[in-house]
Amino acid sequence: MGALASFTCGAHNATGGMGLELTGPFPGAIAVGYQTSDGALHRLPFFVPSHSSEAERYREETIDAEAKTDRIITGLEREFLWATDRFATPEITFTVSTPFGPLPDPESAAPDALRFACCPVVHVTLRFTNDSTEAWRGFFGLDVGHRWALLDNRVDAGVIGAVSEESIGFASNSPSAKTFIDFSVEEALQPGSVRGNFLLGNMAGLIVEVPAGETVEVALALGFFRRGTATFNREMSYYYTRHFGGLAEVLNYGLANRDRYLAVTAERDAELAAASLNDEQKFLIAHATRSYYGSTQWLWDGTRSVWVVNEGEYLMMNTFDLTVDMLFFELRYNPWTVRNVLEEYVRHYSFFDQVFDPADPTTTYPGGISFTHDMGVMNHWSPRGRSSYEIGGLDRECFSHMTCEQLTNWVLCAGVYHAKTGDDDFLNRYTSTLLDCLESLENRDHHDPARRNGLMNLESNRTDGGGEITTYDSLDHSLGQSRANIYLGGKIWASGVLLEHLLSHVGHTDAAQQARALADRSAATLTEGFDEQLGFIPAVLEAGNASAIIPAIEALVYPYECGLRDAVSEDGPFGDYIAVLKRHLANIVKPGVCLYDDGGWKLSSSADNSWMSKIALCQYVARQVLGFDFGDDQLCTDRAHARWEREGSKLQACSDQFRSGIAHGSLYYPRIVTSILWLNEGR
C-alpha cells in the first residue's frame, strides 16, 4: 500500500516478477517448483520457456539440454480471494498474500501503526508435499535482468535472502532454506554446493530440501524500497522511508511481523467471502483491489503526507476523474486520503478561468474556479494550476480540457467525504471554495441568468477556442463531449444537490437556495430531454443526436451515498427526473443498444468502448438506487465482465477500457474499485 510496487505472476508462458513504478507486469522470469531425484524440474508455468542461458556468454558448454527440460506442472487449482492468491496441486502450493486494511491518518496515528501500514512488503508461502519415496528439492527464483547480492548482517540471525540494487529483494527465516545466485534455476540445481554469492548470476532464489514422505513450508517476504527523492518539480520521498532505513530493514520487519500481516489478510478474505455476491462479482472486486493498491504512492513532502493514486499504465498522478470514482473505496478504509487529495487540488491545482460561447469564441465572460485533470505524470509534478494531460486548441478531442467535469468532481468528493466522516473542520475551512464552485457552475451554464438551463453550455478559455471533453475522452460525442451532455448534466445536478446540503450545514442559506435552483434547472432540462420516439434521453441535447448512454444515471450515486435519499426517490423533489431515468435505463439495457451479445454492458450505443469501473458504478446505481432487478441476466452479465478481465486482459492484469470484451487501454488500472459499492447492496 502506497509503494507503487507490484509482484505480478499467474499467467502461463508469460513474464512477471517484482518491480517499482511500473506501467505493466515486470518483464522477468519466475521460477517456482521442485526437482525430483532424476534431475527433472517440475515448474509452475509462470515463465516464458527458453533454451538459452546467460552462462553461454561465458563458456562454450553449459548443462545438458535434457537436464534443462522442464516438466510443466498441470492441473493447477487457483483460489483467488480478496487478499490471497493461491495456486495448488497435491505436490505444491504457492500462495501470495497481499494484506491491506485501513491506513491510519498520519496526522494522528501512533508511529507503530504507521510503520506497520506503510511497510512495502508482500508475503509468499511455499508448501511442498512429498508423498514419494525419494527426496526432492524445492525452489523459488526471480530473474530480474540485472544483478543480485546476498542480504548482509543488517537482518536478524537466521534470516537469509537477496537484494537487487537495494530496491527489490526477498528474505526468509525458514531454517532449511538456502539462498542461491546463479545464471538460472537449472544451473543452481546442478550437483554440488549451492552458489550463494555468485554475483554474475541474474537469478536469485531459495532452495529447500524436501525429504521423502514429508511436507516442508517456506515463508518468504518480498520487499521494495526507493531511497531519497521519488518525485520531481516538487521533491518528495516515499513515506516508508520515515520508518525504515533500507530494504534489509523492510524485509526483516516484514518477516518479524508476518503473523500480523497474515491475520490482516485472513480478515479481508473473510470480509469478501461473507458478502452476498456471486463468485464473479467477488473476483472482480478482488482483482480491482490489487490493481488499485499497486498504483498508490504514500509520499512525504518534508512536512506532511501526500497521497497519490497513479492512473495505471499511464502513471498520471491523482487523475481527478478517477478520484471521484475511487473515493467510495478510500472512504471505506482511509478517508484521510480523500481529504488529502482535495486539499492538494485547492493548494496547487486549482485556477480561475473565463468562458465563451462557441458561437462567439472571441468574447469571454467570467468563468470561475476549477481544477486540473491531474497533478503530473511519472513522478513529475505538473506546474501549479496545470495538468500533464490537457492542451488547448482541440475541439472535443482526446487531451482537451475537462474543466467543467473536474469542477463537479471537487464538489462531489467534498460532499461524500463530509457525509461519511462528519469532518466539519474540513467543511468550514473550504466553505469559500464551495461558494466559488457554485458560482463557477452557474457561469459555465450561461453568462445570462435568464438563459441558464442547468447544463454546461459555455466552454473554458483554456481550450483556446476549442471544446471541452469528459472522462470518456476516447469515445464519440455521446460521452466525449461536455457541452449539453446528459452525463455531465447529471453530475451538475448532483453538485447542486450536494452544495445545497453542505452550504445549509454551514449557515449559508441564500447560497444553499441558489444551489437548489441550479439542481432544479438541471433536473428539469434532463427530464424534458426524454425523447418519446427514441425511448430515452439522447446523450447530447443538441439537434439530431440519437445516442443512448447508460452513464446518464451515474450521478445518482453521490446524493444516495450522502444519505440524501429523498433526492433520488420518485416521491422526492426530483421525482420526475428519477422516473424518467428509470424509463431511460429500462429501454436501453437491451441487446443491440447497450448490451453486447455476451451480456456485457455497453456504455454507449454508438461507440464500442466500455470502462469496467463505470459499469460497476452504474450497476450499483441501477440495482440499489433505482431498484432494478435483472434476474438471471445479472449472472450472465457478471460472467461476461469477469471473462473480459480473465481472457481479454490476461497479460495486463486488471484493465478498465475494453472494446467488445478485449482490453484496449487503461491497463493495470486502479479505478475499478468502484465495485466496492456492491458490498453496500441490500443494506
Summary of the structure (lengths in Angstrom):
residues: 683
radius of gyration: 27.1
end to end distance: 28.6
largest distance: 88.9
contacts: 2498
relative contact order: 0.09
helix: 37%
strand: 24%
